[in-house]
Amino acid sequence: MKCHLIHQHSIDTVLDKARQYRSLLEPELAISICLDVFALDENHQNALVIYILALTDLYAHPNSKVQLQKLNGAIAKLKSEFQAKYYSGIALERKARALMKNSMSRSFAYNLLIEAIELYDQAQPLAPKNCDDAILRHNACVRTIQNEHLSPRQDMDDASWEGDL
């Protein structure tokens, strides 16, 4: 079976539907709509943003797997350096938040949040006028680290041992 092409003039309307599916926690449907847009324009910037966010929505779905190659490929197509850094940070932050649900992964979450903060810091000077999105995300990551008492991963060699071995 073959997919039908959407009409060029319907792109804005279908992207609104993709946003709705994301808000309904149905990222697979949002991804499908973005793929329909990419069939007409593989570099459609609004579709790329929705696609990136929908792919990262999958981190919250336990039986879904995020395809990093597709995620990184979409980020690489963003024309704005601000957006490339910002959405790379979003991807790391969302993965970290998913890892925090597993107590064994909290130190990995810390490292990802630190990487996200660094990307947000790189994005901020590139932000459009009156856009504090990178600052908001930076602050959210800092507060998460503080509120969740996250700390860096310690290798077994670095851990201090009490008692005799």
Secondary structure, DSSP 8 states (H G I E B T S, - for coil): -------GGGHHHHHHHHHHHHHTT-HHHHHHHHHHHHTT-TT-HHHHHHHHHHHHHGGGSTT----HHHHHHHHHT-S-HHHHHHHHHHHHHHHHHHHTTSGGGHHHHHHHHHHHHHHHHHHGGGS-TT--HHHHHHHHHHHHHHHTT------TTTS---S--
